[in-house]
Amino acid sequence: MKVIACRDFGYDCNAIMKGRNLDEAIDACIKHKVSMHHENPKELQTPEKRAEIASKAKDLA
């Protein structure tokens, strides 16, 4: 299980996105950023942005 905290991107937000693997966690994070923080989904889907989001992921123990 992978988790990504919204707070790690500088938002004052307590949301934690989870996924069974890294791709699912990234997708959940993108969905959250689009719906809650009004970010552009096309910009978030670039390989560079996905890699940046992935760098914040942690393993859920």
HTML snippet that shows the backbone in 3Dmol.js (N, CA, C, O; Angstrom):
<script src="https://3Dmol.org/build/3Dmol-min.js"></script>
<div id="view" style="width:600px;height:400px;position:relative"></div>
<script>
const pdb = `
ATOM      1  N   MET A   1       0.856  -1.177   0.000  1.00  0.00           N
ATOM      2  CA  MET A   1       0.000   0.000   0.000  1.00  0.00           C
ATOM      3  C   MET A   1       0.900   1.237   0.000  1.00  0.00           C
ATOM      4  O   MET A   1       1.839   1.335   0.790  1.00  0.00           O
ATOM      5  N   LYS A   2       0.602   2.170  -0.888  1.00  0.00           N
ATOM      6  CA  LYS A   2       1.335   3.436  -0.971  1.00  0.00           C
ATOM      7  C   LYS A   2       0.418   4.572  -0.541  1.00  0.00           C
ATOM      8  O   LYS A   2      -0.784   4.540  -0.804  1.00  0.00           O
ATOM      9  N   VAL A   3       0.983   5.572   0.119  1.00  0.00           N
ATOM     10  CA  VAL A   3       0.218   6.742   0.544  1.00  0.00           C
ATOM     11  C   VAL A   3       0.957   8.009   0.132  1.00  0.00           C
ATOM     12  O   VAL A   3       2.186   8.056   0.106  1.00  0.00           O
ATOM     13  N   ILE A   4       0.168   9.038  -0.191  1.00  0.00           N
ATOM     14  CA  ILE A   4       0.720  10.347  -0.538  1.00  0.00           C
ATOM     15  C   ILE A   4      -0.082  11.389   0.236  1.00  0.00           C
ATOM     16  O   ILE A   4      -1.310  11.424   0.152  1.00  0.00           O
ATOM     17  N   ALA A   5       0.612  12.232   0.985  1.00  0.00           N
ATOM     18  CA  ALA A   5      -0.041  13.272   1.781  1.00  0.00           C
ATOM     19  C   ALA A   5      -0.112  14.561   0.978  1.00  0.00           C
ATOM     20  O   ALA A   5       0.884  15.006   0.408  1.00  0.00           O
ATOM     21  N   CYS A   6      -1.282  15.148   0.940  1.00  0.00           N
ATOM     22  CA  CYS A   6      -1.471  16.413   0.234  1.00  0.00           C
ATOM     23  C   CYS A   6      -0.594  17.506   0.838  1.00  0.00           C
ATOM     24  O   CYS A   6      -0.087  18.373   0.126  1.00  0.00           O
ATOM     25  N   ARG A   7      -0.425  17.456   2.124  1.00  0.00           N
ATOM     26  CA  ARG A   7       0.383  18.453   2.836  1.00  0.00           C
ATOM     27  C   ARG A   7       1.815  18.511   2.290  1.00  0.00           C
ATOM     28  O   ARG A   7       2.461  19.557   2.361  1.00  0.00           O
ATOM     29  N   ASP A   8       2.314  17.395   1.746  1.00  0.00           N
ATOM     30  CA  ASP A   8       3.671  17.345   1.196  1.00  0.00           C
ATOM     31  C   ASP A   8       3.841  18.229  -0.035  1.00  0.00           C
ATOM     32  O   ASP A   8       4.965  18.469  -0.474  1.00  0.00           O
ATOM     33  N   PHE A   9       2.736  18.712  -0.591  1.00  0.00           N
ATOM     34  CA  PHE A   9       2.792  19.588  -1.764  1.00  0.00           C
ATOM     35  C   PHE A   9       2.582  21.053  -1.382  1.00  0.00           C
ATOM     36  O   PHE A   9       2.419  21.907  -2.253  1.00  0.00           O
ATOM     37  N   GLY A  10       2.585  21.337  -0.087  1.00  0.00           N
ATOM     38  CA  GLY A  10       2.487  22.713   0.375  1.00  0.00           C
ATOM     39  C   GLY A  10       1.070  23.189   0.663  1.00  0.00           C
ATOM     40  O   GLY A  10       0.869  24.354   1.006  1.00  0.00           O
ATOM     41  N   TYR A  11       0.087  22.306   0.528  1.00  0.00           N
ATOM     42  CA  TYR A  11      -1.290  22.692   0.827  1.00  0.00           C
ATOM     43  C   TYR A  11      -1.567  22.524   2.321  1.00  0.00           C
ATOM     44  O   TYR A  11      -1.002  21.647   2.975  1.00  0.00           O
ATOM     45  N   ASP A  12      -2.441  23.374   2.846  1.00  0.00           N
ATOM     46  CA  ASP A  12      -2.909  23.221   4.222  1.00  0.00           C
ATOM     47  C   ASP A  12      -4.105  22.273   4.157  1.00  0.00           C
ATOM     48  O   ASP A  12      -5.254  22.688   4.309  1.00  0.00           O
ATOM     49  N   CYS A  13      -3.812  21.001   3.929  1.00  0.00           N
ATOM     50  CA  CYS A  13      -4.842  19.995   3.660  1.00  0.00           C
ATOM     51  C   CYS A  13      -4.399  18.688   4.310  1.00  0.00           C
ATOM     52  O   CYS A  13      -3.249  18.275   4.165  1.00  0.00           O
ATOM     53  N   ASN A  14      -5.310  18.046   5.023  1.00  0.00           N
ATOM     54  CA  ASN A  14      -4.980  16.811   5.736  1.00  0.00           C
ATOM     55  C   ASN A  14      -5.267  15.549   4.942  1.00  0.00           C
ATOM     56  O   ASN A  14      -5.171  14.450   5.489  1.00  0.00           O
ATOM     57  N   ALA A  15      -5.618  15.675   3.667  1.00  0.00           N
ATOM     58  CA  ALA A  15      -5.974  14.501   2.860  1.00  0.00           C
ATOM     59  C   ALA A  15      -4.763  13.588   2.668  1.00  0.00           C
ATOM     60  O   ALA A  15      -3.634  14.039   2.477  1.00  0.00           O
ATOM     61  N   ILE A  16      -5.046  12.298   2.727  1.00  0.00           N
ATOM     62  CA  ILE A  16      -4.042  11.261   2.465  1.00  0.00           C
ATOM     63  C   ILE A  16      -4.615  10.368   1.365  1.00  0.00           C
ATOM     64  O   ILE A  16      -5.672   9.761   1.540  1.00  0.00           O
ATOM     65  N   MET A  17      -3.921  10.291   0.239  1.00  0.00           N
ATOM     66  CA  MET A  17      -4.370   9.453  -0.858  1.00  0.00           C
ATOM     67  C   MET A  17      -3.651   8.112  -0.790  1.00  0.00           C
ATOM     68  O   MET A  17      -2.449   8.046  -0.531  1.00  0.00           O
ATOM     69  N   LYS A  18      -4.407   7.046  -1.026  1.00  0.00           N
ATOM     70  CA  LYS A  18      -3.862   5.698  -0.910  1.00  0.00           C
ATOM     71  C   LYS A  18      -4.063   4.932  -2.210  1.00  0.00           C
ATOM     72  O   LYS A  18      -4.968   5.221  -2.992  1.00  0.00           O
ATOM     73  N   GLY A  19      -3.201   3.955  -2.416  1.00  0.00           N
ATOM     74  CA  GLY A  19      -3.345   3.066  -3.558  1.00  0.00           C
ATOM     75  C   GLY A  19      -2.668   1.743  -3.270  1.00  0.00           C
ATOM     76  O   GLY A  19      -1.745   1.667  -2.459  1.00  0.00           O
ATOM     77  N   ARG A  20      -3.137   0.697  -3.944  1.00  0.00           N
ATOM     78  CA  ARG A  20      -2.518  -0.612  -3.749  1.00  0.00           C
ATOM     79  C   ARG A  20      -1.097  -0.635  -4.303  1.00  0.00           C
ATOM     80  O   ARG A  20      -0.270  -1.447  -3.888  1.00  0.00           O
ATOM     81  N   ASN A  21      -0.823   0.270  -5.248  1.00  0.00           N
ATOM     82  CA  ASN A  21       0.514   0.389  -5.806  1.00  0.00           C
ATOM     83  C   ASN A  21       0.774   1.868  -6.081  1.00  0.00           C
ATOM     84  O   ASN A  21      -0.091   2.709  -5.836  1.00  0.00           O
ATOM     85  N   LEU A  22       1.950   2.180  -6.585  1.00  0.00           N
ATOM     86  CA  LEU A  22       2.336   3.568  -6.790  1.00  0.00           C
ATOM     87  C   LEU A  22       1.428   4.271  -7.799  1.00  0.00           C
ATOM     88  O   LEU A  22       1.027   5.413  -7.572  1.00  0.00           O
ATOM     89  N   ASP A  23       1.100   3.610  -8.904  1.00  0.00           N
ATOM     90  CA  ASP A  23       0.243   4.231  -9.924  1.00  0.00           C
ATOM     91  C   ASP A  23      -1.134   4.583  -9.375  1.00  0.00           C
ATOM     92  O   ASP A  23      -1.665   5.650  -9.681  1.00  0.00           O
ATOM     93  N   GLU A  24      -1.713   3.707  -8.575  1.00  0.00           N
ATOM     94  CA  GLU A  24      -3.028   3.989  -7.989  1.00  0.00           C
ATOM     95  C   GLU A  24      -2.956   5.179  -7.033  1.00  0.00           C
ATOM     96  O   GLU A  24      -3.863   6.010  -7.003  1.00  0.00           O
ATOM     97  N   ALA A  25      -1.891   5.258  -6.263  1.00  0.00           N
ATOM     98  CA  ALA A  25      -1.735   6.378  -5.329  1.00  0.00           C
ATOM     99  C   ALA A  25      -1.546   7.690  -6.092  1.00  0.00           C
ATOM    100  O   ALA A  25      -2.097   8.718  -5.700  1.00  0.00           O
ATOM    101  N   ILE A  26      -0.778   7.663  -7.169  1.00  0.00           N
ATOM    102  CA  ILE A  26      -0.585   8.861  -7.996  1.00  0.00           C
ATOM    103  C   ILE A  26      -1.907   9.286  -8.605  1.00  0.00           C
ATOM    104  O   ILE A  26      -2.247  10.469  -8.580  1.00  0.00           O
ATOM    105  N   ASP A  27      -2.664   8.332  -9.154  1.00  0.00           N
ATOM    106  CA  ASP A  27      -3.966   8.649  -9.754  1.00  0.00           C
ATOM    107  C   ASP A  27      -4.915   9.254  -8.722  1.00  0.00           C
ATOM    108  O   ASP A  27      -5.631  10.209  -9.024  1.00  0.00           O
ATOM    109  N   ALA A  28      -4.925   8.709  -7.516  1.00  0.00           N
ATOM    110  CA  ALA A  28      -5.779   9.240  -6.450  1.00  0.00           C
ATOM    111  C   ALA A  28      -5.351  10.656  -6.074  1.00  0.00           C
ATOM    112  O   ALA A  28      -6.194  11.514  -5.810  1.00  0.00           O
ATOM    113  N   CYS A  29      -4.058  10.893  -6.050  1.00  0.00           N
ATOM    114  CA  CYS A  29      -3.541  12.218  -5.718  1.00  0.00           C
ATOM    115  C   CYS A  29      -3.936  13.229  -6.788  1.00  0.00           C
ATOM    116  O   CYS A  29      -4.344  14.346  -6.471  1.00  0.00           O
ATOM    117  N   ILE A  30      -3.817  12.840  -8.052  1.00  0.00           N
ATOM    118  CA  ILE A  30      -4.204  13.734  -9.153  1.00  0.00           C
ATOM    119  C   ILE A  30      -5.688  14.050  -9.070  1.00  0.00           C
ATOM    120  O   ILE A  30      -6.087  15.206  -9.209  1.00  0.00           O
ATOM    121  N   LYS A  31      -6.498  13.039  -8.847  1.00  0.00           N
ATOM    122  CA  LYS A  31      -7.948  13.238  -8.738  1.00  0.00           C
ATOM    123  C   LYS A  31      -8.268  14.221  -7.605  1.00  0.00           C
ATOM    124  O   LYS A  31      -9.112  15.103  -7.760  1.00  0.00           O
ATOM    125  N   HIS A  32      -7.590  14.060  -6.475  1.00  0.00           N
ATOM    126  CA  HIS A  32      -7.794  14.957  -5.336  1.00  0.00           C
ATOM    127  C   HIS A  32      -7.368  16.386  -5.675  1.00  0.00           C
ATOM    128  O   HIS A  32      -8.092  17.339  -5.386  1.00  0.00           O
ATOM    129  N   LYS A  33      -6.199  16.529  -6.283  1.00  0.00           N
ATOM    130  CA  LYS A  33      -5.696  17.872  -6.603  1.00  0.00           C
ATOM    131  C   LYS A  33      -6.621  18.588  -7.588  1.00  0.00           C
ATOM    132  O   LYS A  33      -6.800  19.803  -7.503  1.00  0.00           O
ATOM    133  N   VAL A  34      -7.205  17.839  -8.515  1.00  0.00           N
ATOM    134  CA  VAL A  34      -8.120  18.444  -9.496  1.00  0.00           C
ATOM    135  C   VAL A  34      -9.428  18.845  -8.815  1.00  0.00           C
ATOM    136  O   VAL A  34      -9.899  19.969  -8.986  1.00  0.00           O
ATOM    137  N   SER A  35     -10.015  17.925  -8.040  1.00  0.00           N
ATOM    138  CA  SER A  35     -11.334  18.192  -7.466  1.00  0.00           C
ATOM    139  C   SER A  35     -11.294  19.166  -6.288  1.00  0.00           C
ATOM    140  O   SER A  35     -12.211  19.973  -6.135  1.00  0.00           O
ATOM    141  N   MET A  36     -10.271  19.109  -5.466  1.00  0.00           N
ATOM    142  CA  MET A  36     -10.243  19.931  -4.250  1.00  0.00           C
ATOM    143  C   MET A  36      -9.414  21.213  -4.384  1.00  0.00           C
ATOM    144  O   MET A  36      -9.703  22.210  -3.722  1.00  0.00           O
ATOM    145  N   HIS A  37      -8.395  21.186  -5.231  1.00  0.00           N
ATOM    146  CA  HIS A  37      -7.498  22.338  -5.336  1.00  0.00           C
ATOM    147  C   HIS A  37      -7.515  22.966  -6.733  1.00  0.00           C
ATOM    148  O   HIS A  37      -6.723  23.861  -7.029  1.00  0.00           O
ATOM    149  N   HIS A  38      -8.412  22.495  -7.577  1.00  0.00           N
ATOM    150  CA  HIS A  38      -8.669  23.067  -8.905  1.00  0.00           C
ATOM    151  C   HIS A  38      -7.425  23.147  -9.785  1.00  0.00           C
ATOM    152  O   HIS A  38      -7.236  24.113 -10.525  1.00  0.00           O
ATOM    153  N   GLU A  39      -6.578  22.117  -9.695  1.00  0.00           N
ATOM    154  CA  GLU A  39      -5.406  22.073 -10.564  1.00  0.00           C
ATOM    155  C   GLU A  39      -5.800  21.513 -11.928  1.00  0.00           C
ATOM    156  O   GLU A  39      -6.826  20.847 -12.064  1.00  0.00           O
ATOM    157  N   ASN A  40      -4.985  21.788 -12.918  1.00  0.00           N
ATOM    158  CA  ASN A  40      -5.251  21.363 -14.290  1.00  0.00           C
ATOM    159  C   ASN A  40      -4.879  19.891 -14.465  1.00  0.00           C
ATOM    160  O   ASN A  40      -3.714  19.531 -14.295  1.00  0.00           O
ATOM    161  N   PRO A  41      -5.853  19.029 -14.803  1.00  0.00           N
ATOM    162  CA  PRO A  41      -5.554  17.598 -14.923  1.00  0.00           C
ATOM    163  C   PRO A  41      -4.546  17.278 -16.022  1.00  0.00           C
ATOM    164  O   PRO A  41      -3.756  16.346 -15.876  1.00  0.00           O
ATOM    165  N   LYS A  42      -4.560  18.035 -17.116  1.00  0.00           N
ATOM    166  CA  LYS A  42      -3.597  17.765 -18.195  1.00  0.00           C
ATOM    167  C   LYS A  42      -2.167  18.039 -17.743  1.00  0.00           C
ATOM    168  O   LYS A  42      -1.246  17.311 -18.113  1.00  0.00           O
ATOM    169  N   GLU A  43      -1.983  19.077 -16.953  1.00  0.00           N
ATOM    170  CA  GLU A  43      -0.641  19.380 -16.460  1.00  0.00           C
ATOM    171  C   GLU A  43      -0.154  18.327 -15.465  1.00  0.00           C
ATOM    172  O   GLU A  43       1.041  18.039 -15.397  1.00  0.00           O
ATOM    173  N   LEU A  44      -1.074  17.760 -14.702  1.00  0.00           N
ATOM    174  CA  LEU A  44      -0.692  16.763 -13.696  1.00  0.00           C
ATOM    175  C   LEU A  44      -0.384  15.405 -14.302  1.00  0.00           C
ATOM    176  O   LEU A  44       0.259  14.580 -13.655  1.00  0.00           O
ATOM    177  N   GLN A  45      -0.826  15.153 -15.524  1.00  0.00           N
ATOM    178  CA  GLN A  45      -0.627  13.846 -16.144  1.00  0.00           C
ATOM    179  C   GLN A  45       0.680  13.731 -16.918  1.00  0.00           C
ATOM    180  O   GLN A  45       0.951  12.682 -17.501  1.00  0.00           O
ATOM    181  N   THR A  46       1.497  14.784 -16.938  1.00  0.00           N
ATOM    182  CA  THR A  46       2.772  14.689 -17.650  1.00  0.00           C
ATOM    183  C   THR A  46       3.699  13.731 -16.899  1.00  0.00           C
ATOM    184  O   THR A  46       3.587  13.587 -15.682  1.00  0.00           O
ATOM    185  N   PRO A  47       4.609  13.079 -17.616  1.00  0.00           N
ATOM    186  CA  PRO A  47       5.548  12.163 -16.935  1.00  0.00           C
ATOM    187  C   PRO A  47       6.355  12.861 -15.835  1.00  0.00           C
ATOM    188  O   PRO A  47       6.651  12.262 -14.800  1.00  0.00           O
ATOM    189  N   GLU A  48       6.705  14.123 -16.066  1.00  0.00           N
ATOM    190  CA  GLU A  48       7.484  14.856 -15.060  1.00  0.00           C
ATOM    191  C   GLU A  48       6.674  15.081 -13.784  1.00  0.00           C
ATOM    192  O   GLU A  48       7.187  14.890 -12.681  1.00  0.00           O
ATOM    193  N   LYS A  49       5.415  15.484 -13.931  1.00  0.00           N
ATOM    194  CA  LYS A  49       4.559  15.728 -12.757  1.00  0.00           C
ATOM    195  C   LYS A  49       4.253  14.428 -12.028  1.00  0.00           C
ATOM    196  O   LYS A  49       4.245  14.387 -10.798  1.00  0.00           O
ATOM    197  N   ARG A  50       3.998  13.358 -12.791  1.00  0.00           N
ATOM    198  CA  ARG A  50       3.738  12.057 -12.156  1.00  0.00           C
ATOM    199  C   ARG A  50       4.957  11.612 -11.354  1.00  0.00           C
ATOM    200  O   ARG A  50       4.817  11.049 -10.267  1.00  0.00           O
ATOM    201  N   ALA A  51       6.151  11.863 -11.888  1.00  0.00           N
ATOM    202  CA  ALA A  51       7.380  11.500 -11.175  1.00  0.00           C
ATOM    203  C   ALA A  51       7.541  12.343  -9.913  1.00  0.00           C
ATOM    204  O   ALA A  51       7.986  11.845  -8.879  1.00  0.00           O
ATOM    205  N   GLU A  52       7.177  13.623 -10.002  1.00  0.00           N
ATOM    206  CA  GLU A  52       7.247  14.503  -8.833  1.00  0.00           C
ATOM    207  C   GLU A  52       6.285  14.025  -7.746  1.00  0.00           C
ATOM    208  O   GLU A  52       6.641  13.984  -6.568  1.00  0.00           O
ATOM    209  N   ILE A  53       5.066  13.665  -8.147  1.00  0.00           N
ATOM    210  CA  ILE A  53       4.079  13.152  -7.193  1.00  0.00           C
ATOM    211  C   ILE A  53       4.579  11.842  -6.591  1.00  0.00           C
ATOM    212  O   ILE A  53       4.468  11.624  -5.384  1.00  0.00           O
ATOM    213  N   ALA A  54       5.131  10.971  -7.439  1.00  0.00           N
ATOM    214  CA  ALA A  54       5.637   9.666  -6.970  1.00  0.00           C
ATOM    215  C   ALA A  54       6.742   9.836  -5.937  1.00  0.00           C
ATOM    216  O   ALA A  54       6.879   9.013  -5.031  1.00  0.00           O
ATOM    217  N   SER A  55       7.530  10.896  -6.067  1.00  0.00           N
ATOM    218  CA  SER A  55       8.644  11.102  -5.137  1.00  0.00           C
ATOM    219  C   SER A  55       8.146  11.375  -3.704  1.00  0.00           C
ATOM    220  O   SER A  55       8.917  11.249  -2.753  1.00  0.00           O
ATOM    221  N   LYS A  56       6.879  11.743  -3.548  1.00  0.00           N
ATOM    222  CA  LYS A  56       6.319  12.026  -2.217  1.00  0.00           C
ATOM    223  C   LYS A  56       5.664  10.784  -1.592  1.00  0.00           C
ATOM    224  O   LYS A  56       5.247  10.821  -0.434  1.00  0.00           O
ATOM    225  N   ALA A  57       5.576   9.702  -2.346  1.00  0.00           N
ATOM    226  CA  ALA A  57       4.876   8.498  -1.869  1.00  0.00           C
ATOM    227  C   ALA A  57       5.677   7.794  -0.780  1.00  0.00           C
ATOM    228  O   ALA A  57       6.908   7.778  -0.783  1.00  0.00           O
ATOM    229  N   LYS A  58       4.930   7.218   0.143  1.00  0.00           N
ATOM    230  CA  LYS A  58       5.541   6.441   1.231  1.00  0.00           C
ATOM    231  C   LYS A  58       4.829   5.101   1.324  1.00  0.00           C
ATOM    232  O   LYS A  58       3.677   4.965   0.913  1.00  0.00           O
ATOM    233  N   ASP A  59       5.525   4.118   1.867  1.00  0.00           N
ATOM    234  CA  ASP A  59       4.905   2.821   2.105  1.00  0.00           C
ATOM    235  C   ASP A  59       4.108   2.878   3.391  1.00  0.00           C
ATOM    236  O   ASP A  59       4.571   3.407   4.402  1.00  0.00           O
ATOM    237  N   LEU A  60       2.895   2.325   3.343  1.00  0.00           N
ATOM    238  CA  LEU A  60       2.070   2.236   4.537  1.00  0.00           C
ATOM    239  C   LEU A  60       2.415   0.939   5.248  1.00  0.00           C
ATOM    240  O   LEU A  60       2.231  -0.152   4.708  1.00  0.00           O
ATOM    241  N   ALA A  61       2.915   1.075   6.464  1.00  0.00           N
ATOM    242  CA  ALA A  61       3.366  -0.109   7.215  1.00  0.00           C
ATOM    243  C   ALA A  61       2.206  -0.837   7.839  1.00  0.00           C
ATOM    244  O   ALA A  61       2.401  -1.853   8.505  1.00  0.00           O
TER     245      ALA A  61
END
`;
const viewer = $3Dmol.createViewer("view");
viewer.addModel(pdb, "pdb");
viewer.setStyle({}, {cartoon: {color: "spectrum"}});
viewer.zoomTo();
viewer.render();
</script>
